[in-house]
């Protein structure tokens, strides 16, 4: 129970028990965060992190469809997704530099980035949630053809592997 406070910073500890993130610990006093910082930290916790990644996947395909129509698919769709994910990453990096976040929240985000660099499965699990966003778009719209489904299914399969490996790693405490 003592490690359940990772990321939560003052939230009810029982809220995150059982999630992989509950096994990790970053000691910081709960009162050190502004309300918007606390909200940003919670957005990166299950189930909100998964929901945000699903929305990202859905929106990437909506934007693709509106900008290029359904005729432009194939490898151009894969390139669009990769560029979109790179734009999201750059956007967050710029936001961290531009906006005045506390030292504590910057330290937490630094730890998370180090965790992602150290464990591929931490990143691959995100692909699963993006894949669910892709799948929801594909089912609801019926657009983007074969390559859209190939992208969706490959994201779900590879991401599911990342989820399983990540949960196993955290369950055996191989994570700092």
N, C-alpha and C positions, 0 to 999 in steps of 0.2 A: 504494500500500500504506500510505502514511503516514496517509491519511484513514480507513482501515478501522476505526479504533478508536472511531468515534462510537458511543455507547451501550454499547460492550462493556466498557470500563474494566478492562482486564487480561485479557480473554479472548484466546484465540488469534486474531490478526488475520485469518487466512485464513478463519475461520469466517463472516465477514460480507461477504467480497468478492463483488461482483456484486449485492448488494441495494442498493436506493436509499439506505438509511441508511448504507451504506459510503462514500458520496461526501461525507458531511457530517462535520465534525470539531468536537469540543468538547474542548479540551485540559484534562484533569484527571488527576492522578496515580492509578494503579490502586489503590493501597493506602489511599485515603481513605474507602472505603466499608465499612460494617458488612456482614456476610454477608447479612442480610435486605434491605439496600438494594441490594446487587449483584443479588440474586435479582429484586427488583422492577424493576430496570433491564433485566434479561434478558427478563423477561416481556413487555416492550414491544418486543422485537426479533422479526423473522421467525425461525422460523415460529411462535413462541409467541404473538405478538400476534394473528396470524390465527386461531390455534386458540382463544384467549380470546374473540375477537369472535364466532366461530362458536358457541361455547358460550353466550355472551350471547344471541344470536339464538334459539337452541334453547330456552333456559330461559325467555325472554320468552313464547314461544308455549306452552310447557308450563304456566307459571303462568296464562296467560290461559285455557287449556282447563280447568284444574282449578278455577279460581275462577268462571268464567262458563259453562262448558260450550260446546258447539259451536253452540248456538242464537244466542248473542250474537256475531254476526260483523259484517261490513260495516264501516262507518266507525268503529264502536266499537273494532274491532281495530286500526285505524290509530291512533286516539287512545291506545289502550293501549300500543302500541309507542313512540309519541312520549313519553308520560309515563314509560315504563320507561327510555328512553334519557336523559331529563332526570334521573331519579332516580339513575342510574349516574353521571352527570356531577356532580351535587350531592354524591353520596357520596364521590367522589374529591376534590372540593374541600374538603369537611369533613375528610377524612382528612389532607390536606396540612396543614391548620391545627392539628389536634388531636394528631397523633403527632409525636414528636421526630425528624425526619429531619435529616440533616446539611445544611449550607449548600450543599455541592457538589451533592447530589442535588436539592435544591430549585432550584438554578440550571439543572440539566439539564431538569427538568420545566418550568421557565419557558421555556426555549428551545423545547421541543417544543410548548408551547401557542402561542408566538409563530409558530412554523412553521405550525401548523394555522390560525391566524388569517390568515396571509399567503397561503397556498396552499390554495384550496378542494379541489384534487385530493387533498391529503393527508388530508382528512376524508372525501371521497367514496370513497376506496379502502376505508375501514372499512365502508362500506355494502355493499360486495361480500361481505365476510366474514360480516357479519350475515345477508345474503341466503342464503349457503350454510348457515348455521345454521337459517334459516327453512325452506329446502328440505329439509334433513335431517329436520326435524320433520314437514313435510308428507308426505314420502314414507313415513316410519316410522309415522305415526299415521293418515294418510288423513283427517284432520279439517280443519275450518275453511273448507272450500268454496272458492268462486270468489274471494272477497276475499283469502283467504290466499294463493292462487296469484298473484293480481294483485300483492299486496305482495311476494311472493317474486321474481317475474320482474322487476318494476320495480326492486327492490333489486339484483338481479344485473346487469341491463343498465346502470343508472346507475353502480353501483359499479365495473363492469368499465371503463367510460369513465374513471372516476377513477383506477383502477390504471394504465391505459395512459398517461394524461396525466402522472401522478406519475412513473412510470418514465422517460418521455421527458424531463421537466423535470430530473430528477436526473441522467440520462445526459448532458445538455448543460450540467450544472453551473450551472443557474439557481437553485440553492438555496444559501443561505449555508453 
